[in-house]
C-alpha cells in the first residue's frame, strides 16, 4: 500500500535512487504514490563531495529526511546525510514490516480486494494501531480481542485473525521465578498440591504459557512465556500470589523469589 498524499517535513522516508546528476540525486519514494524527491549534492553526505556516485548508486534503497515540501511546484527536498545509522535501520525495518502487512491484507481479503475495502480496513486498523503490521501482530497474539475496538465487521475480524495466526511470527519472552511452599499443619501435602493448582490458574489468557514444576522441597519453579516482559512478569507474580493465598489459607507459608535458593538444579 502506498500513501496518496505528501510526506511531512521532518519525516523519514524510504526511496530508491532513480537518477544521479552532478548537482544531486533524484529519489522515487517507495511509500508514496507517484512522488519523487531531490537530494542536493550538499545533502548526500557530510563533507566535500567530488563525485556523487562515490556515495550512492542508481537503484539503491536509501532512507532520507524530508527537508521541505512544496506541493504547488510538486517538489520534495530530501537529505540523506541527516539520517544516522540507527534511524536508517529502524526505518528500513518499519518499511519491510509494512510490506509484509500489505501481503497479509491481500491474503486476508484476496488479491482482487477493492481499493475501497482495502482502504476501509487499513484506516480502521490505523485508527487503533500505529501501523498495519502492529494490528496484525496484536491479532496474532490476542485474537479477536485485539480488534474489539477496531471498526470492522465480524467477517473482516475473522479474516485478519486467521491470516495473522498463520503468517505472523510473534516475539515471545520467557521469565522464571520460584516459590517456597511450606505447610506443617493438617494435610500439608494435599494443601501444597492445591496451592500449585492455584498457581497454574484456571483462566490463563491463551497468549500466555504458564507451568509450575517441582525443584526440590520446598521450592517450586514457575515458568511463563508471553508476548512481552510486562505481561510475563505480571503473570508470574499473579501465579505466585495465587499459590501464597491458597497455602496461607491452610495455615502454611509461601515465599516468592526470582533466583534459586541453591546453585545446583
Secondary structure, DSSP 8 states (H G I E B T S, - for coil): --BSS---TT-EEEEEEEEEETTEEEEEESSBTT-EEEEEGGGTSSS--S-GGGT--TT-EEEEEEEEEETTTTEEEEESTTS-HHHHHHHHHHHHHHHHHHHHHHHHH-TT--HHHHHHHHHHHHHHSSSHHHHHHHHHHHGGGGGTTS---HHHHHHHHHHHHHH-----EEEEEEEEEE--SSSHHHHHHHHHHHHH-SS--TT-EEEEEEEETTEEEEEEEESSHHHHHHHHHHHHHHHHHHHHHTT-EEEEESS-SSS--
